[in-house]
Amino acid sequence: MNEAPRVSEAEWEVMKVVWASAPLAASDIILKLTKTFSWSPKTIRTLISRLIQKGVLGYSEKGKYYEYFPIVDEEECMKQERQNFLKRIYGGALKPMLVQFLQDDNLTSSDIEDLRRLLEQKEKNKGTEET
């Protein structure tokens, strides 16, 4: 699997808009983002250009404007971000991160039960993969 390019926090916000409603004209992306952020249209256009250069965002010409669409899907980018976080903070090891999270976080009984179910399901799936 090819690694998804690194996406900055600001670029991630642009991609969330595009993933939710592609294809979109730059003016549509700008309109949606300026409702939430105090970014100038020039800043947003710069972010769009960076995403195109990184190969995360594509475009097609539609008359006098361009429509933008994702080249990399959201799940692929999320997976890459998770892996980068694990490598950077925990040396790639999942267990220390989970232990730290469980020690620091105030989990409800419902949260604990959900986690227990997820782990049990993971254990069942692992058993079927090994046979």
NUTORBA-387450 format. One record per residue: x, y, z of N, C-alpha, C in turn. Coordinates in nm, 3 decimals, always signed. Atoms other than C-alpha are relative to their C-alpha. Example, Ala and Ser with C-alpha at 12.3 -4.5 7.8 and 13.67 -1.06 7.14 Angstrom:
2
n_px	n_py	n_pz	ca_px	ca_py	ca_pz	c_px	c_py	c_pz
+0.089	-0.119	+0.000	+1.230	-0.450	+0.780	+0.090	+0.120	+0.000
-0.082	-0.119	-0.006	+1.367	-0.106	+0.714	-0.077	+0.109	+0.073
END
This chain:
131
n_px	n_py	n_pz	ca_px	ca_py	ca_pz	c_px	c_py	c_pz
+0.083	-0.117	+0.000	+0.000	+0.000	+0.000	+0.088	+0.124	+0.000
-0.071	-0.126	+0.001	+0.130	+0.346	-0.086	-0.041	+0.083	+0.121
+0.030	-0.086	-0.113	+0.156	+0.587	+0.202	-0.074	+0.123	-0.048
+0.071	-0.124	+0.030	-0.095	+0.871	+0.196	+0.091	+0.116	+0.040
-0.084	-0.116	-0.035	+0.078	+1.212	+0.195	-0.041	+0.059	+0.134
+0.028	-0.069	-0.127	+0.104	+1.405	+0.522	-0.087	+0.121	-0.029
+0.094	-0.111	+0.017	-0.179	+1.654	+0.555	+0.001	+0.082	+0.129
-0.002	-0.088	-0.117	-0.155	+1.956	+0.788	-0.141	+0.015	+0.058
+0.132	-0.021	-0.062	-0.437	+2.049	+1.027	-0.090	+0.086	-0.087
+0.080	-0.089	+0.085	-0.553	+2.333	+0.802	-0.042	-0.071	-0.128
+0.033	+0.076	+0.120	-0.536	+2.111	+0.493	-0.107	-0.105	+0.030
+0.099	+0.100	-0.041	-0.734	+1.849	+0.683	-0.141	+0.061	+0.000
+0.130	-0.068	-0.002	-1.017	+2.104	+0.729	-0.054	+0.017	-0.142
+0.042	-0.011	+0.140	-1.026	+2.164	+0.353	-0.049	-0.136	-0.048
+0.037	+0.133	+0.046	-1.035	+1.791	+0.290	-0.132	-0.049	+0.059
+0.128	+0.040	-0.060	-1.322	+1.737	+0.535	-0.116	+0.057	-0.081
+0.104	-0.062	+0.081	-1.530	+1.980	+0.328	-0.013	-0.073	-0.134
+0.001	+0.066	+0.130	-1.431	+1.811	+0.002	-0.052	-0.144	+0.012
+0.049	+0.137	-0.019	-1.485	+1.457	+0.135	-0.151	-0.002	+0.020
+0.143	-0.002	-0.030	-1.832	+1.557	+0.252	-0.087	+0.033	-0.120
+0.088	-0.053	+0.105	-1.954	+1.720	-0.069	+0.060	+0.004	-0.140
-0.065	-0.008	+0.132	-1.726	+1.657	-0.369	-0.094	-0.043	-0.111
-0.096	-0.102	+0.039	-1.706	+1.771	-0.637	-0.049	+0.140	+0.039
+0.031	-0.138	-0.041	-1.690	+2.136	-0.532	+0.088	+0.100	-0.074
-0.078	-0.110	+0.053	-1.581	+2.461	-0.691	+0.076	+0.064	+0.116
-0.077	-0.069	-0.104	-1.319	+2.663	-0.503	-0.089	+0.097	+0.078
+0.089	-0.095	-0.068	-1.587	+2.923	-0.426	-0.088	-0.069	+0.103
+0.081	+0.076	-0.096	-1.798	+2.654	-0.255	+0.083	-0.039	+0.122
-0.090	+0.037	-0.110	-1.501	+2.536	-0.048	+0.026	+0.122	+0.086
-0.025	-0.125	-0.073	-1.422	+2.895	+0.048	-0.121	+0.040	+0.082
+0.123	-0.037	-0.071	-1.784	+2.965	+0.143	-0.019	-0.085	+0.125
+0.019	+0.090	-0.115	-1.804	+2.660	+0.369	+0.105	+0.026	+0.110
-0.106	-0.017	-0.100	-1.468	+2.725	+0.540	-0.004	+0.136	+0.068
+0.004	-0.133	-0.063	-1.517	+3.097	+0.600	-0.115	+0.012	+0.100
+0.105	+0.003	-0.102	-1.829	+3.012	+0.801	+0.056	-0.045	+0.135
-0.058	+0.058	-0.120	-1.608	+2.830	+1.052	+0.133	+0.064	+0.041
-0.134	-0.052	-0.026	-1.262	+2.985	+1.019	+0.013	+0.143	-0.051
-0.022	-0.139	+0.044	-1.135	+3.339	+0.980	+0.110	+0.006	-0.106
-0.099	+0.007	+0.106	-0.922	+3.238	+0.682	-0.044	+0.085	-0.118
+0.031	-0.077	+0.121	-0.902	+3.461	+0.376	-0.017	-0.097	-0.117
+0.012	+0.085	+0.119	-1.003	+3.321	+0.036	+0.137	-0.037	-0.058
-0.135	+0.027	+0.052	-0.635	+3.350	-0.067	+0.065	-0.114	+0.077
-0.055	+0.107	-0.084	-0.531	+3.128	+0.226	-0.062	-0.135	-0.039
+0.069	+0.125	+0.036	-0.791	+2.867	+0.131	+0.046	-0.048	-0.137
-0.050	+0.039	+0.133	-0.679	+2.872	-0.233	+0.141	-0.056	+0.009
-0.135	+0.053	-0.021	-0.321	+2.820	-0.113	-0.006	-0.142	+0.054
+0.016	+0.135	-0.055	-0.432	+2.518	+0.091	-0.045	-0.097	-0.107
+0.047	+0.085	+0.111	-0.616	+2.379	-0.212	+0.119	-0.033	-0.092
-0.118	+0.022	+0.086	-0.298	+2.423	-0.423	+0.096	-0.100	+0.062
-0.091	+0.094	-0.068	-0.088	+2.242	-0.163	-0.053	-0.142	-0.006
+0.060	+0.134	+0.004	-0.332	+1.953	-0.154	+0.009	-0.061	-0.139
-0.017	+0.049	+0.137	-0.317	+1.925	-0.533	+0.145	-0.045	-0.020
-0.142	+0.035	+0.014	+0.066	+1.926	-0.521	+0.034	-0.130	+0.074
-0.024	+0.122	-0.078	+0.058	+1.651	-0.256	-0.069	-0.122	-0.061
+0.072	+0.111	+0.061	-0.172	+1.440	-0.475	-0.117	-0.049	+0.080
+0.115	+0.037	-0.083	-0.453	+1.436	-0.221	-0.129	+0.049	-0.065
+0.115	-0.066	+0.061	-0.688	+1.662	-0.418	+0.021	+0.006	-0.151
-0.005	-0.011	+0.145	-0.768	+1.652	-0.788	-0.101	+0.103	-0.046
+0.095	-0.097	+0.054	-0.958	+1.885	-1.015	-0.028	-0.030	-0.146
+0.035	+0.007	+0.142	-1.134	+1.899	-1.348	-0.057	+0.135	-0.039
+0.046	-0.130	+0.049	-1.212	+2.203	-1.559	-0.146	-0.011	-0.040
+0.143	-0.005	+0.032	-1.581	+2.289	-1.579	-0.032	+0.141	-0.049
+0.023	-0.134	+0.055	-1.616	+2.587	-1.811	+0.102	+0.099	+0.053
-0.087	-0.107	-0.050	-1.476	+2.894	-1.635	+0.056	-0.029	+0.139
-0.051	+0.032	-0.134	-1.400	+2.720	-1.304	+0.042	-0.146	+0.007
-0.045	+0.137	-0.025	-1.251	+2.404	-1.161	-0.086	-0.063	+0.108
+0.065	+0.078	-0.106	-1.424	+2.134	-0.960	+0.107	-0.086	+0.065
-0.101	+0.074	-0.077	-1.218	+1.971	-0.686	-0.063	-0.125	+0.059
+0.046	+0.129	-0.052	-1.247	+1.612	-0.571	+0.117	-0.069	+0.070
-0.108	+0.070	-0.070	-1.052	+1.385	-0.335	+0.060	-0.110	-0.086
-0.069	+0.111	+0.065	-0.792	+1.152	-0.480	+0.026	-0.110	+0.104
-0.024	+0.093	-0.111	-0.715	+0.991	-0.143	-0.125	+0.000	+0.087
+0.123	+0.002	-0.081	-1.012	+0.871	+0.058	+0.029	+0.029	+0.148
-0.012	-0.044	-0.139	-1.075	+0.982	+0.413	+0.056	-0.108	+0.091
-0.047	+0.110	-0.086	-1.019	+0.642	+0.573	+0.149	-0.024	-0.018
-0.142	+0.019	+0.026	-0.679	+0.609	+0.406	+0.083	+0.109	+0.070
-0.070	-0.109	-0.069	-0.574	+0.952	+0.538	-0.005	-0.017	+0.151
+0.012	+0.021	-0.144	-0.705	+0.871	+0.885	+0.094	-0.110	+0.046
-0.090	+0.111	-0.035	-0.512	+0.544	+0.890	+0.144	+0.049	+0.004
-0.136	-0.054	+0.005	-0.194	+0.724	+0.789	+0.028	+0.091	+0.119
-0.017	-0.090	-0.115	-0.245	+0.989	+1.058	+0.014	-0.079	+0.130
-0.012	+0.084	-0.119	-0.298	+0.719	+1.322	+0.139	-0.062	+0.009
-0.132	+0.063	+0.002	+0.020	+0.542	+1.216	+0.111	+0.102	+0.029
-0.099	-0.105	-0.026	+0.218	+0.868	+1.215	+0.002	+0.039	+0.147
+0.011	-0.034	-0.142	+0.091	+0.954	+1.563	+0.065	-0.108	+0.085
-0.058	+0.111	-0.076	+0.182	+0.609	+1.696	+0.152	-0.001	-0.010
-0.146	+0.000	+0.019	+0.532	+0.627	+1.546	+0.064	+0.117	+0.074
-0.060	-0.122	-0.057	+0.597	+0.983	+1.663	-0.004	-0.002	+0.152
+0.017	-0.011	-0.145	+0.466	+0.953	+2.019	+0.035	-0.129	+0.074
-0.017	+0.128	-0.072	+0.484	+0.582	+2.108	+0.095	-0.096	-0.070
-0.096	+0.087	+0.069	+0.755	+0.448	+1.877	-0.066	-0.110	-0.080
+0.072	+0.098	+0.081	+0.493	+0.260	+1.677	-0.072	-0.107	+0.080
+0.061	+0.104	-0.084	+0.371	+0.051	+1.973	-0.140	+0.043	+0.045
+0.139	-0.030	-0.034	-0.005	+0.042	+2.024	-0.030	-0.018	+0.149
+0.034	+0.033	-0.139	-0.014	-0.114	+2.372	+0.030	+0.115	+0.098
-0.025	-0.109	-0.094	+0.159	+0.175	+2.559	-0.100	+0.116	-0.016
+0.098	-0.105	+0.021	-0.080	+0.422	+2.397	-0.133	-0.035	+0.065
+0.127	+0.043	-0.059	-0.384	+0.221	+2.500	+0.006	+0.002	+0.153
-0.016	-0.001	-0.146	-0.252	+0.177	+2.854	-0.007	+0.143	+0.053
+0.000	-0.141	-0.042	-0.186	+0.551	+2.884	-0.140	+0.060	-0.009
+0.136	-0.050	+0.020	-0.531	+0.632	+2.746	-0.092	-0.051	+0.110
+0.088	+0.059	-0.101	-0.703	+0.394	+2.986	+0.031	+0.054	+0.140
-0.036	-0.054	-0.131	-0.510	+0.531	+3.285	-0.042	+0.145	+0.015
+0.027	-0.144	-0.007	-0.570	+0.897	+3.201	-0.145	+0.037	-0.021
+0.134	-0.039	+0.040	-0.923	+0.896	+3.066	-0.103	-0.045	+0.102
+0.111	+0.036	-0.088	-1.241	+0.895	+3.273	-0.103	-0.077	-0.082
+0.090	+0.084	+0.077	-1.423	+0.604	+3.116	-0.124	-0.033	+0.082
+0.125	+0.041	-0.064	-1.786	+0.536	+3.196	-0.011	-0.152	-0.006
+0.024	+0.145	+0.006	-1.914	+0.186	+3.259	-0.038	-0.043	-0.140
+0.041	+0.029	+0.137	-2.069	+0.198	+2.914	+0.122	-0.002	-0.093
-0.123	-0.003	+0.080	-1.733	+0.295	+2.758	+0.080	-0.128	+0.021
-0.076	+0.121	-0.032	-1.563	+0.005	+2.936	-0.064	-0.123	-0.064
+0.070	+0.113	+0.060	-1.829	-0.238	+2.819	+0.018	-0.001	-0.152
-0.022	-0.009	+0.145	-1.796	-0.113	+2.459	+0.141	-0.045	-0.037
-0.138	+0.041	+0.025	-1.419	-0.156	+2.475	+0.016	-0.151	+0.018
-0.006	+0.144	-0.025	-1.461	-0.505	+2.620	-0.056	-0.077	-0.121
+0.061	+0.065	+0.116	-1.692	-0.599	+2.331	+0.092	+0.007	-0.123
-0.092	-0.016	+0.113	-1.448	-0.459	+2.074	+0.119	-0.095	+0.011
-0.113	+0.089	-0.020	-1.161	-0.656	+2.224	-0.040	-0.147	-0.019
+0.048	+0.137	+0.018	-1.368	-0.976	+2.236	-0.020	-0.031	-0.149
+0.020	+0.019	+0.144	-1.464	-0.928	+1.870	+0.134	-0.013	-0.072
-0.134	+0.005	+0.058	-1.100	-0.865	+1.780	+0.062	-0.138	+0.025
-0.053	+0.132	-0.037	-1.003	-1.186	+1.962	-0.065	-0.109	-0.085
+0.070	+0.097	+0.084	-1.270	-1.385	+1.772	+0.052	+0.005	-0.144
-0.048	-0.017	+0.138	-1.156	-1.241	+1.438	+0.142	-0.053	-0.015
-0.138	+0.047	+0.004	-0.794	-1.320	+1.519	+0.002	-0.153	-0.004
+0.008	+0.146	-0.002	-0.889	-1.682	+1.592	-0.039	-0.058	-0.135
+0.040	+0.049	+0.132	-1.057	-1.721	+1.253	+0.108	+0.025	-0.104
-0.110	-0.027	+0.093	-0.756	-1.566	+1.074	+0.110	-0.103	+0.013
-0.109	+0.092	-0.026	-0.516	-1.814	+1.232	-0.031	-0.141	-0.046
+0.035	+0.136	+0.042	-0.709	-2.124	+1.122	-0.001	-0.015	-0.148
END
